[in-house]
Amino acid sequence: MILKNIGQLTSYNPDSGEVETTSNTSLTIDGDRIAENSNGEAIDCGGSLVTPGFVDPHTHSVFLDSREEEFALRLSGVSYEEIAAQGGGINASINGVRNASKEELIKRVSKRMDRFLKQGTTTVECKTGYGLDTKSELKSLQVIHEVNESHEIDIIPTFLGAHAFPPEFADEHEGYVDLLCAEMIPAVAEQGIAVFCDVFCENGYFNVDQSRRIFKTAKNHGLTPRLHADEFEDSGAAELAAEVGAVSADHLMAVSTAGLEKMAEYGVTATLLPGTTFFLGKDTYAPARKLLEKGIDVALATDFNPGSCQIQSMPFIISLACIHLGMTVEEAFASATYYSAKTLNLEGEVGSIAIGRKADLIIWDVEMLMNIPYNVTDMSIKMVIKNGKAIDL
């Protein structure tokens, strides 16, 4: 395939550390890779913008039903934390996943992947965390694996058994940590699907000592740490991310100065999720400028999930990052492509345009990068190319 008449070809260049644009150019694809020469079909881009496909490094896509009733409760003034204390939140999704067949979950997750791809996301991280027992967590990982095998999108699987304490362990938190370390993580490792192990390290969920123990077990079983950190209050999670060598600390709305310094010292990427703050109607966004000023790499993600964020659009997340996080258009774009790929250890494969990288591309119905956040909810996508093939949108 040859993309001709590209008005602007825009991508982050890790060598220069800049978002670079080449005007009036063409791009060659050979198989599933960007190449120097090819004799394939020619596609006229009509002077449009071409960018890499988006990489979404934080989603909770394996669930049965969404939780619309919680949206109504929040509109009436009930907080996310209060809803969780009343039996809503994460635990409200457990029965659905536990009781659903693998086939039904595959059907639901496949449809969600269709929507991601149509909105320009070509690689997506996908967490478990709504089963919270060994059988259901393994089933969730198998769902991710089978959808990944059959769907055009690339899915990176994360085990999030430490998402919350399930009802049967409501008064026995250490017992659930015992189960995670003695049974669940070894079973996940033996299954061989999960790449990462995530923990919701937060006051009221898994504390620092419990999280440290889980991560030690996970690392001993070949799983790479990443974690939910300091979403509601400073719980010391950012410092723990540095201590355990996490590839990413996510959320960070309440991160402390000490946490920022440790993340900078140990090279932990910050994955920011402004869609969740927006969806929950809160006004405290993550301190993106402080992170960037300390030299911390910043990634962006949707946090798509059944309760606290139903957003699947990375272009909209870029808009939120520019409006509410104080990021420039170029910073937000790099964070939604190259740096998001970096949190998945895939920056050499996806998230930027270069010879030998995967041909995961978006042909836009706009002329320049600024139009993406400026248009807010109008995606203006002409074509998505995944692994060198045009996707039927």
Backbone hydrogen bonds, N-H to C=O, Kabsch-Sander energy under -0.5 kcal/mol:
donor,donor_aa,acceptor,acceptor_aa,energy
2,I,41,E,-3.1
3,L,27,L,-3.3
4,K,2,I,-0.7
4,K,43,I,-2.9
6,I,25,T,-2.5
7,G,5,N,-0.5
7,G,48,S,-1.7
8,Q,48,S,-1.2
9,L,22,T,-2.9
10,T,8,Q,-0.6
10,T,50,V,-2.5
11,S,20,E,-2.2
13,N,18,E,-3.0
17,G,13,N,-2.4
18,E,13,N,-1.1
20,E,11,S,-2.9
20,E,18,E,-0.6
22,T,9,L,-2.3
24,N,7,G,-2.1
25,T,6,I,-1.8
27,L,3,L,-2.1
28,T,35,A,-0.6
29,I,1,M,-3.1
30,D,33,R,-2.8
31,G,29,I,-0.5
33,R,30,D,-1.8
34,I,357,R,-2.6
35,A,28,T,-2.6
43,I,2,I,-3.0
45,C,4,K,-3.1
45,C,43,I,-0.7
47,G,5,N,-2.9
48,S,45,C,-1.3
49,L,366,V,-2.6
50,V,8,Q,-2.6
51,T,362,I,-2.0
53,G,360,D,-2.3
54,F,120,G,-2.8
55,V,336,A,-2.1
56,D,123,T,-2.6
60,H,304,F,-3.5
62,V,127,K,-0.8
63,F,61,S,-1.2
67,R,306,P,-2.6
70,E,67,R,-1.2
71,F,67,R,-0.8
71,F,68,E,-0.5
72,A,68,E,-1.6
73,L,69,E,-1.9
74,R,70,E,-2.5
75,L,71,F,-2.0
76,S,72,A,-1.2
77,G,74,R,-1.5
78,V,73,L,-2.2
83,I,79,S,-2.4
84,A,80,Y,-2.3
85,A,81,E,-2.0
86,Q,82,E,-1.2
87,G,84,A,-1.7
88,G,83,I,-2.7
91,N,88,G,-0.7
92,A,89,G,-1.2
93,S,90,I,-1.8
94,I,91,N,-1.1
95,N,91,N,-0.5
97,V,93,S,-1.5
98,R,94,I,-2.8
99,N,95,N,-2.6
100,A,96,G,-1.5
105,L,101,S,-2.0
106,I,102,K,-2.4
107,K,103,E,-2.0
108,R,104,E,-2.1
109,V,105,L,-3.0
110,S,106,I,-2.5
111,K,107,K,-1.7
112,R,108,R,-1.7
113,M,109,V,-2.3
114,D,110,S,-1.9
115,R,111,K,-1.6
116,F,112,R,-2.1
117,L,113,M,-2.5
118,K,114,D,-2.2
119,Q,115,R,-1.2
119,Q,116,F,-0.7
120,G,117,L,-1.8
121,T,116,F,-2.3
122,T,54,F,-2.3
122,T,120,G,-0.6
123,T,54,F,-1.4
124,V,154,D,-2.8
125,E,56,D,-3.2
126,C,156,I,-2.8
127,K,59,T,-1.8
128,T,158,T,-1.8
137,E,133,D,-2.6
138,L,134,T,-2.3
139,K,135,K,-2.0
140,S,136,S,-2.3
141,L,137,E,-2.1
142,Q,138,L,-2.1
143,V,139,K,-2.2
144,I,140,S,-2.3
145,H,141,L,-2.5
146,E,142,Q,-2.6
147,V,143,V,-2.5
148,N,144,I,-2.5
149,E,145,H,-1.8
150,S,146,E,-1.4
151,H,147,V,-2.5
154,D,122,T,-1.8
155,I,153,I,-0.5
156,I,124,V,-2.4
158,T,126,C,-2.4
159,F,196,F,-2.8
160,L,158,T,-0.6
162,A,198,D,-0.7
163,H,161,G,-1.0
164,A,161,G,-0.5
169,F,166,P,-2.4
170,A,167,P,-1.8
172,E,169,F,-1.5
176,Y,172,E,-1.4
177,V,173,H,-2.1
178,D,174,E,-2.4
179,L,175,G,-2.0
180,L,176,Y,-2.6
181,C,177,V,-2.4
182,A,178,D,-3.0
183,E,179,L,-2.2
184,M,179,L,-2.4
185,I,180,L,-2.9
187,A,183,E,-1.9
188,V,184,M,-2.6
189,A,185,I,-2.7
190,E,186,P,-2.2
191,Q,187,A,-2.1
192,G,188,V,-1.7
193,I,188,V,-0.6
195,V,157,P,-2.7
196,F,157,P,-1.4
197,C,224,T,-2.4
198,D,159,F,-2.7
199,V,226,R,-0.7
200,F,162,A,-2.8
201,C,199,V,-1.5
201,C,228,H,-1.6
202,E,200,F,-1.0
202,E,206,F,-1.1
205,Y,202,E,-2.8
206,F,200,F,-1.9
207,N,205,Y,-0.6
211,S,207,N,-2.8
212,R,208,V,-2.7
213,R,209,D,-1.9
214,I,210,Q,-2.2
215,F,211,S,-2.8
216,K,212,R,-2.3
217,T,213,R,-2.0
218,A,214,I,-2.7
219,K,215,F,-3.0
220,N,216,K,-1.9
221,H,217,T,-0.9
221,H,218,A,-0.8
222,G,219,K,-1.7
223,L,218,A,-2.6
224,T,195,V,-2.0
226,R,197,C,-1.8
227,L,248,S,-1.9
228,H,199,V,-2.1
229,A,250,D,-3.2
230,D,201,C,-0.8
235,S,233,E,-0.6
240,L,236,G,-1.7
241,A,237,A,-2.4
242,A,238,A,-1.6
243,E,239,E,-2.2
244,V,240,L,-2.6
245,G,241,A,-0.5
245,G,242,A,-0.8
246,A,241,A,-2.7
247,V,225,P,-2.5
249,A,269,T,-2.4
250,D,227,L,-3.0
251,H,271,T,-2.2
252,L,229,A,-2.5
252,L,250,D,-1.0
254,A,230,D,-2.9
255,V,252,L,-1.1
260,L,256,S,-2.2
261,E,257,T,-2.3
262,K,258,A,-2.1
263,M,259,G,-2.4
264,A,260,L,-2.4
265,E,261,E,-2.2
266,Y,262,K,-2.2
267,G,263,M,-0.8
267,G,264,A,-0.5
268,V,263,M,-2.1
269,T,247,V,-1.3
270,A,297,D,-3.0
271,T,249,A,-2.2
271,T,269,T,-0.6
272,L,270,A,-0.7
272,L,299,A,-2.9
276,T,273,L,-1.3
277,T,273,L,-1.0
278,F,274,P,-2.4
279,F,275,G,-2.8
280,L,276,T,-2.4
281,G,278,F,-1.1
282,K,277,T,-2.4
285,Y,283,D,-0.9
288,A,286,A,-2.1
291,L,287,P,-2.1
292,L,288,A,-2.8
293,E,289,R,-2.7
294,K,290,K,-1.3
295,G,292,L,-1.7
296,I,291,L,-2.4
299,A,270,A,-3.4
300,L,335,S,-2.1
301,A,272,L,-1.7
303,D,58,H,-2.2
305,N,309,C,-3.2
314,M,312,Q,-0.7
317,I,313,S,-1.6
318,I,314,M,-2.3
319,S,315,P,-1.9
320,L,316,F,-2.4
321,A,317,I,-2.5
322,C,318,I,-2.1
323,I,319,S,-2.5
324,H,320,L,-3.4
325,L,320,L,-0.8
325,L,321,A,-0.9
327,M,321,A,-2.0
332,A,328,T,-2.6
333,F,329,V,-2.4
334,A,330,E,-2.4
335,S,331,E,-2.2
336,A,332,A,-1.4
337,T,334,A,-0.8
339,Y,334,A,-2.3
340,S,334,A,-0.5
341,A,337,T,-1.8
342,K,338,Y,-1.9
343,T,339,Y,-1.4
344,L,341,A,-1.2
345,N,342,K,-1.7
346,L,341,A,-2.6
349,E,346,L,-2.3
350,V,346,L,-2.5
354,A,352,S,-0.6
356,G,34,I,-3.1
357,R,354,A,-2.2
358,K,349,E,-2.5
359,A,32,D,-2.7
360,D,358,K,-2.0
361,L,359,A,-0.6
361,L,385,I,-2.6
362,I,51,T,-2.6
363,I,383,M,-3.0
364,W,49,L,-2.9
364,W,362,I,-0.6
365,D,380,S,-4.0
371,N,368,M,-1.4
372,I,369,L,-1.9
374,Y,370,M,-1.8
375,N,371,N,-2.1
376,V,373,P,-0.7
377,T,375,N,-1.2
378,D,375,N,-1.7
379,M,377,T,-0.9
382,K,363,I,-2.3
382,K,380,S,-0.5
383,M,363,I,-2.0
384,V,391,I,-0.5
385,I,361,L,-3.1
386,K,384,V,-0.5
386,K,389,K,-2.8
388,G,359,A,-2.4
389,K,386,K,-1.7
391,I,384,V,-2.9
393,L,391,I,-0.8
